[in-house]
Amino acid sequence: MTLRVLFVGNSYTFYNDMPEQVAALSRSDPGAPEIETERVVEGGATLKLHFEATGARQRIDEGGFTHVVLQEKSTGPLHDGDEFHVYVGCLGELAKSRKAKLLLYQTWARKEGHEIYRWKWSGKGPAKMTKKVRKEVDRAATRLEAEVVPVGDVWEQVRLKHPELNLHDEDLHHASPLGSHLAASVFFAFLAQRDPTPVPFMPEGLDRDQALLVRAMAWDHLHPAG
């Protein structure tokens, strides 16, 4: 079975060609379903903007996808929570009406030291920001009968257990190449229900040991032993 996945989001989706990495992992694993990805993305976009102006609503309405992934602006669930819940609902219900499985992308927290942590609504640090984003995404998922792809939770586990790994870009909030590969590994494991660790595909320039470590942590989070 081929999975046709539409990603709707912003730079947290398109940095380092993350959706294509998901597809490449599937092509490199003979036991995995084929995953074809499309995207409607724009830097800094909110789901409100996607509903109104980017063509995402029209692309979802055309149908033909097995899954639709919605990614809100990373601060949206915290700073603009009412808007997030309105527009994730608008796009999410449309996706479901076209028989797509609805997936909500839980994004990661900013790196320690980012200026966002001056503000109380941010949670004041990565651990609390991760939890606050997850809480709001869970609320939306429950209401919409959607599933959450827990990229942010895996990111936080890697941050705590392997602080030597650089998941963030130099701006302290976008993904580094390793961070994007972590996200792709979570999506692949979630969609294919396959362990990404032994898959031959490896993005050019990544440290192999680091990539295998985040793959293993993605799989272990989704399929804990015991």
DAGIRA-V342256 format. One record per run of one state. SS is the DSSP state (H for helix, E for strand, - for the rest). FROM is the first residue (numbers start at 0). TO is the last residue. If there is no record, write none. Layout:
# DAGIRA-V342256
<<SS:FROM:TO> <SS:FROM:TO>>
This chain:
# DAGIRA-V342256
<<-:0:0> <E:1:8> <-:9:9> <H:10:27> <-:28:32> <E:33:40> <-:41:45> <H:46:51> <-:52:54> <H:55:61> <-:62:65> <E:66:69> <-:70:74> <H:75:78> <-:79:79> <H:80:96> <-:97:99> <E:100:104> <-:105:113> <H:114:117> <-:118:118> <H:119:121> <-:122:124> <H:125:143> <-:144:145> <E:146:148> <-:149:149> <H:150:160> <-:161:166> <E:167:167> <-:168:173> <E:174:174> <-:175:175> <H:176:191> <-:192:206> <H:207:221> <-:222:225>>
